[in-house]
Amino acid sequence: MAQILAPSTQWQMKLTKNTTTACPITPKMWNSLVMNPKRRVAKSTKFRVYAVKSDNGTVNRMEDLLNLDVSPYTDKIIAEYIWIGGTGIDVRSKSRTISKPVEHPSELPKWNYDGSSTGQAPGEDSEVILYPQAIFKDPFRGGKNILVICDAYTPAGEPIPTNKRYKAAQVFSNEKVANEVPWYGIEQEYTLLQTDVKWPLGWPVGGYPGPQGPYYCAAGADKSFGRDISDAHYKACLYAGINISGTNGEVMPGQWEYQVGPSVGIEAGDHIWCSRYILERITEQAGVVLSLDPKPIEDVTQTIVLRV
């Protein structure tokens, strides 16, 4: 089975022994990430990337820059505008500098993006406008930086076809619906896949795991795969202000679940989408592929059922 690393604050980037001078981080270096169990964990809510140290003692300063606190020098913050792409399940985002901290989406400017690159507009008329709708604290940049859930419109102000939030907002803003105070609880299952082979964590490459039973809500290196990702995501969601209510390992190796809610009205959708974005970012850092497909390897899933 290919070795896959879960995210942790105890990461050390290891260079080859022949390295004599400092060099930028390359994809090969990222792929050589290893856990350093002897390293002390810093007590911080931020996700950290530890410094790269070469054999001659030169230290890469990426960590310093990633964790740089700019608040003593400027009132400006970074807003990460997030929206749903053309497939209806992919999340996209882009960053923007805002002149000062904000408390409500109405304080943020609208923005635009190239819809022809996300499957949401033709090439000859590709501009799509982002309307900020919900704000969350940014667990990656920390400070007063924010994540912004947006929906998408044409320059004329019409919701584009993939903007499902627009109709949902109309329903939930109806007085009769609002008076009912509709509560929602959403379960999100996901599977962690090995990057190169797109095979679930804990599965032998090209092979099958044992029958279901030992893996559900389990503990142990031979039964639980990717717990650090689940835990990192849990804490990041709490930091962001997402109403995440729990998490657990699922019946298939490499599969996890978390719950969002109870949430009222359209807030449930905003929270689940922001939680998905955060999960995508964490798995990106960990070098693991995220799948929200309930059966990411359908033939194998059927085989497991038959073996039970």
C-alpha positions in Angstrom: 0.0 0.0 0.0 1.3 3.5 -0.9 2.2 5.6 2.1 -0.2 8.5 2.6 0.3 11.2 5.2 -2.4 12.8 7.2 -2.2 16.6 8.1 -0.6 17.5 11.4 1.1 20.4 13.0 4.2 18.2 13.2 5.3 18.3 9.6 8.9 18.5 8.5 9.9 18.9 4.9 12.9 16.7 4.2 15.5 17.6 1.5 17.9 15.1 -0.1 21.3 14.7 1.5 23.1 16.2 -1.5 21.4 19.5 -1.0 24.0 22.2 -0.3 22.1 25.5 -0.9 18.7 26.7 -0.2 16.1 26.2 -3.0 12.4 26.8 -3.5 9.9 24.1 -2.6 9.3 21.8 -5.5 6.6 19.2 -6.1 9.1 16.5 -5.3 9.8 18.1 -2.0 6.1 18.3 -1.1 5.8 14.6 -1.9 8.6 13.8 0.5 6.7 15.3 3.5 7.2 13.1 6.6 5.8 13.3 10.1 8.3 14.2 12.8 6.9 12.8 16.1 9.6 14.4 18.2 8.8 17.9 17.2 7.0 20.0 19.8 3.4 21.0 18.8 2.8 24.8 19.0 -0.4 25.7 20.8 -2.1 27.7 18.1 -5.3 27.6 16.1 -3.5 28.2 12.9 -2.4 25.5 10.4 1.4 25.6 10.2 4.0 24.6 7.6 7.3 24.1 9.3 10.5 25.5 7.9 12.6 23.6 5.5 16.2 23.2 6.6 19.0 22.2 4.3 22.1 20.3 5.3 24.1 23.5 5.5 21.7 25.0 8.0 20.0 27.5 5.7 16.3 27.8 6.7 13.5 28.4 4.2 11.4 31.3 5.5 8.1 30.2 4.0 6.8 29.4 7.5 7.5 33.0 8.7 5.7 34.4 5.7 2.6 32.1 6.0 2.2 33.0 9.7 3.1 36.6 9.3 0.8 38.8 11.4 0.2 42.0 9.3 -2.4 43.5 11.7 0.2 45.8 13.5 1.0 47.4 10.1 -2.3 47.6 8.2 -6.1 47.5 8.8 -6.4 45.6 5.5 -7.7 42.0 5.5 -7.9 39.2 3.0 -11.3 38.0 1.9 -11.5 34.6 0.2 -14.5 34.7 -2.1 -15.9 31.2 -2.5 -18.5 30.0 -5.0 -19.9 26.8 -6.5 -18.5 25.9 -10.0 -20.3 24.6 -13.0 -20.5 21.0 -12.0 -22.7 22.0 -9.0 -20.3 20.3 -6.6 -16.8 21.8 -7.2 -15.8 24.8 -5.1 -13.8 27.7 -6.5 -12.3 30.7 -4.8 -10.2 33.8 -5.3 -8.7 36.3 -2.8 -9.3 40.0 -2.5 -7.8 42.7 -0.2 -10.5 44.6 1.8 -9.6 48.0 3.3 -10.8 47.1 6.8 -12.4 44.3 8.8 -16.1 43.8 8.1 -18.9 42.3 10.2 -21.6 41.7 7.5 -21.6 40.5 3.8 -23.3 43.8 2.8 -20.1 45.6 3.7 -18.2 43.7 1.0 -18.0 44.7 -2.7 -19.3 42.5 -5.4 -16.6 40.9 -7.6 -16.4 39.0 -10.9 -14.7 36.0 -12.4 -14.3 34.3 -15.8 -17.3 31.9 -16.1 -16.0 30.3 -19.3 -13.2 28.7 -17.2 -15.7 27.2 -14.7 -18.4 25.9 -17.1 -20.8 28.7 -16.2 -20.6 31.2 -19.1 -19.7 31.2 -22.9 -16.3 32.4 -24.0 -17.7 35.4 -25.9 -19.5 36.7 -22.8 -17.7 35.2 -19.8 -18.1 37.7 -17.0 -20.0 36.4 -13.9 -20.6 38.6 -10.8 -20.1 37.3 -7.3 -22.5 38.5 -4.6 -21.2 38.0 -1.0 -23.8 36.2 1.1 -22.2 34.8 4.3 -18.9 35.4 6.2 -16.8 33.0 8.2 -13.4 33.4 10.0 -10.5 32.1 7.9 -8.8 29.3 9.8 -5.9 29.2 7.3 -4.8 32.9 7.4 -6.1 33.6 10.9 -6.5 37.1 12.3 -9.4 39.1 11.0 -9.2 37.5 7.5 -12.4 35.9 6.3 -14.0 33.3 4.0 -16.9 34.6 2.0 -19.7 32.4 0.6 -21.0 33.9 -2.6 -23.6 33.2 -5.3 -23.3 34.1 -8.9 -25.2 36.4 -11.3 -24.9 37.8 -14.8 -23.7 41.4 -15.2 -27.4 42.3 -15.6 -28.2 41.0 -12.2 -29.9 37.7 -13.2 -28.9 34.5 -11.3 -27.0 32.1 -13.5 -28.5 28.7 -14.0 -26.1 27.0 -11.4 -27.1 29.5 -8.7 -29.4 27.4 -6.6 -29.0 29.6 -3.6 -31.0 32.4 -5.2 -34.2 30.3 -5.3 -33.5 28.9 -1.8 -33.2 32.4 -0.4 -36.6 33.3 -1.9 -38.2 30.3 -0.2 -36.6 30.9 3.2 -37.3 34.6 3.2 -41.0 34.0 2.7 -42.8 35.0 5.9 -44.8 31.8 6.3 -41.6 29.7 5.9 -39.6 31.9 8.2 -42.3 31.7 10.9 -42.0 27.9 10.9 -38.2 28.3 11.8 -37.2 25.2 9.7 -34.3 23.3 11.2 -31.9 21.2 9.2 -29.2 18.7 10.1 -26.9 17.6 7.3 -24.6 14.5 7.2 -21.6 14.8 4.9 -19.8 11.6 4.0 -16.4 11.8 2.2 -13.6 9.4 1.2 -9.9 10.2 1.2 -8.0 8.9 -1.8 -4.3 8.4 -2.4 -3.1 11.1 -4.8 -1.3 9.1 -7.5 -3.6 6.1 -7.7 -6.9 7.6 -6.6 -7.4 4.6 -4.3 -8.9 5.0 -0.7 -6.6 5.4 2.2 -6.1 2.1 4.0 -6.7 0.0 0.9 -3.9 -2.0 -0.7 -3.2 -0.4 -4.0 -5.2 -2.4 -6.6 -6.6 -4.6 -3.8 -9.5 -4.7 -1.5 -9.8 -4.2 2.3 -11.3 -6.8 4.6 -15.1 -7.0 5.1 -16.8 -4.0 6.8 -17.2 -4.2 10.6 -13.8 -3.3 12.1 -13.6 0.2 10.6 -16.8 2.0 11.7 -16.0 4.5 14.6 -12.8 2.5 15.1 -9.4 3.3 16.5 -6.1 1.8 15.5 -3.5 2.0 12.7 -5.0 -1.0 11.0 -8.6 0.3 11.2 -8.6 4.1 11.1 -7.1 6.0 8.2 -7.0 9.8 7.9 -8.0 10.7 11.5 -5.7 13.8 11.5 -7.6 15.1 8.5 -10.9 14.6 10.2 -9.7 16.3 13.4 -8.0 19.2 11.6 -11.3 19.8 9.7 -13.3 19.6 12.9 -11.3 22.3 14.6 -11.0 24.5 11.5 -14.8 24.5 11.2 -15.3 25.4 14.9 -12.7 28.2 14.4 -14.6 29.4 11.3 -17.9 29.6 13.1 -19.5 26.7 11.2 -22.2 24.9 13.2 -20.4 21.5 13.0 -21.9 19.1 15.5 -19.8 15.9 15.3 -17.7 13.6 13.2 -17.0 9.8 13.0 -15.2 7.2 11.0 -17.4 5.4 8.5 -17.8 1.7 7.5 -15.3 1.8 4.7 -11.6 2.3 5.3 -10.6 5.9 4.3 -14.2 7.1 4.6 -15.4 9.7 7.2 -18.5 11.6 8.1 -19.3 14.9 9.8 -22.6 16.6 10.7 -23.6 20.2 10.3 -26.6 21.5 12.3 -29.1 21.9 13.6 -29.2 25.1 11.4 -32.1 27.3 10.5 -33.1 28.0 6.9 -30.5 28.9 4.3 -27.8 29.0 7.0 -27.6 25.2 6.7 -26.5 25.5 3.0 -24.0 28.2 3.7 -22.4 26.3 6.5 -22.2 23.0 4.7 -20.6 24.6 1.6 -18.1 26.5 3.7 -17.2 23.2 5.5 -16.7 21.5 2.2 -14.3 24.2 1.0 -12.3 24.0 4.3 -12.1 20.2 3.8 -10.8 20.7 0.2 -8.1 23.0 1.5 -7.0 20.7 4.3 -6.8 17.7 2.0 -4.9 19.9 -0.5 -2.3 20.6 2.2 -2.1 16.9 3.2 -1.6 15.7 -0.4 -4.7 13.6 -0.3 -7.6 13.7 -2.8 -11.1 14.3 -1.5 -14.1 12.6 -2.9 -17.7 13.4 -1.9 -19.0 10.5 -4.1 -20.8 8.0 -1.8 -19.3 5.2 -4.0 -16.0 6.5 -5.3 -15.0 3.0 -6.4 -18.3 1.5 -7.3 -17.2 -2.0 -8.3 -15.1 -2.4 -5.2 -17.9 -1.2 -3.0 -20.2 -3.9 -4.5 -17.5 -6.5 -3.8 -17.3 -5.5 -0.2 -21.0 -5.8 0.2 -20.9 -9.3 -1.2 -18.1 -10.3 1.1 -19.9 -9.3 4.3 
